[in-house]
């Protein structure tokens, strides 16, 4: 969680997938402070907390800016789940004005 003057500006949710793998499920930054580096600070914090482990994140193929964000944070693409959003959601999932189709999985492997 990122707070400033007792106001929550951003949060990150992480789950344990196995003994050495954690998944960054979500990052949310208050809309009026987006673009100020808070998301990057949250990712840095997650990487520090889970140092020495593998961290993965999945995101839609519909939002190239988000993919670039994770890549700038040190993640690399390693897998694509084809038709994930079509096969798993009854209604179309729209992001950035585009229909989500594939899920891109990225990872960062932190050294001990």
C-alpha positions as CSV (number, residue, x, y, z in Angstrom):
1,X,0.0,0.0,0.0
2,X,1.2,3.5,-0.8
3,X,0.0,6.2,1.5
4,X,0.6,10.0,1.6
5,X,-0.8,12.1,4.4
6,X,-3.0,9.2,5.6
7,X,-4.6,8.9,2.1
8,X,-4.2,5.6,0.3
9,X,-3.0,6.4,-3.2
10,X,-2.1,2.9,-4.4
11,X,-2.2,-0.8,-3.5
12,X,-0.7,-4.0,-4.8
13,X,-2.2,-7.5,-4.3
14,X,0.1,-10.5,-4.4
15,X,-0.7,-14.2,-4.0
16,X,1.6,-17.2,-3.4
17,X,1.5,-19.7,-6.3
18,X,4.1,-22.1,-5.0
19,X,7.1,-22.1,-2.7
20,X,9.2,-19.8,-4.8
21,X,6.6,-18.1,-7.1
22,X,4.4,-15.2,-6.3
23,X,1.8,-13.6,-8.6
24,X,1.3,-9.8,-8.7
25,X,-2.5,-10.0,-9.2
26,X,-3.3,-6.3,-9.3
27,X,-1.9,-2.8,-8.9
28,X,-4.4,0.0,-8.4
29,X,-3.4,3.7,-8.3
30,X,-5.9,6.4,-7.6
31,X,-6.8,8.0,-10.9
32,X,-5.9,11.5,-10.0
33,X,-2.3,10.5,-9.2
34,X,-1.6,8.1,-12.0
35,X,1.5,8.8,-14.0
36,X,3.4,10.0,-10.9
37,X,5.5,6.9,-10.4
38,X,3.4,5.3,-7.7
39,X,2.8,2.1,-9.6
40,X,6.5,1.7,-10.2
41,X,7.1,2.3,-6.5
42,X,4.6,-0.4,-5.7
43,X,6.3,-2.9,-8.0
44,X,9.7,-2.0,-6.5
45,X,8.3,-2.7,-3.1
46,X,6.8,-6.1,-4.2
47,X,10.2,-7.0,-5.7
48,X,12.0,-6.1,-2.4
49,X,9.5,-8.0,-0.2
50,X,9.7,-11.2,-2.4
51,X,13.4,-10.9,-3.3
52,X,15.0,-14.2,-4.2
53,X,11.7,-15.5,-5.6
54,X,10.0,-15.6,-9.0
55,X,7.3,-13.0,-9.5
56,X,4.8,-13.3,-12.3
57,X,2.1,-11.0,-13.6
58,X,-0.6,-11.5,-16.2
59,X,-2.2,-8.7,-18.2
60,X,-4.2,-8.2,-21.3
61,X,-2.8,-7.9,-24.8
62,X,-5.1,-4.9,-25.4
63,X,-3.1,-2.4,-23.4
64,X,0.5,-2.0,-24.8
65,X,1.2,0.8,-22.3
66,X,0.7,-1.6,-19.4
67,X,2.9,-4.2,-21.0
68,X,5.7,-1.6,-21.4
69,X,5.2,-0.5,-17.8
70,X,5.9,-4.0,-16.5
71,X,8.9,-4.4,-18.9
72,X,10.3,-1.1,-17.6
73,X,9.9,-2.6,-14.1
74,X,12.1,-5.5,-15.0
75,X,9.6,-8.1,-16.1
76,X,10.0,-10.1,-19.3
77,X,7.4,-11.8,-21.4
78,X,7.5,-15.6,-21.2
79,X,4.1,-17.0,-22.0
80,X,0.8,-16.1,-23.8
81,X,-2.5,-17.7,-22.9
82,X,-4.4,-17.5,-26.2
83,X,-8.1,-16.5,-26.0
84,X,-8.0,-16.3,-22.2
85,X,-10.5,-13.4,-22.0
86,X,-12.8,-15.0,-24.6
87,X,-12.8,-18.4,-23.0
88,X,-13.1,-17.3,-19.4
89,X,-15.6,-14.4,-19.5
90,X,-19.1,-14.5,-20.8
91,X,-19.2,-10.8,-21.7
92,X,-16.4,-9.1,-23.7
93,X,-13.7,-7.5,-21.5
94,X,-12.7,-4.1,-22.8
95,X,-9.5,-2.3,-21.9
96,X,-8.1,0.8,-23.4
97,X,-11.1,0.8,-25.8
98,X,-10.0,-2.6,-27.2
99,X,-11.4,-6.1,-26.6
100,X,-9.1,-8.3,-24.5
101,X,-8.3,-11.6,-26.2
102,X,-5.0,-13.0,-25.0
103,X,-3.3,-12.9,-21.6
104,X,0.4,-12.1,-21.6
105,X,2.3,-13.5,-18.7
106,X,5.5,-11.7,-17.6
107,X,8.0,-12.7,-15.0
108,X,10.9,-11.4,-13.0
109,X,13.4,-13.6,-11.3
110,X,15.2,-12.0,-8.5
111,X,18.5,-13.2,-7.3
112,X,19.0,-14.1,-3.7
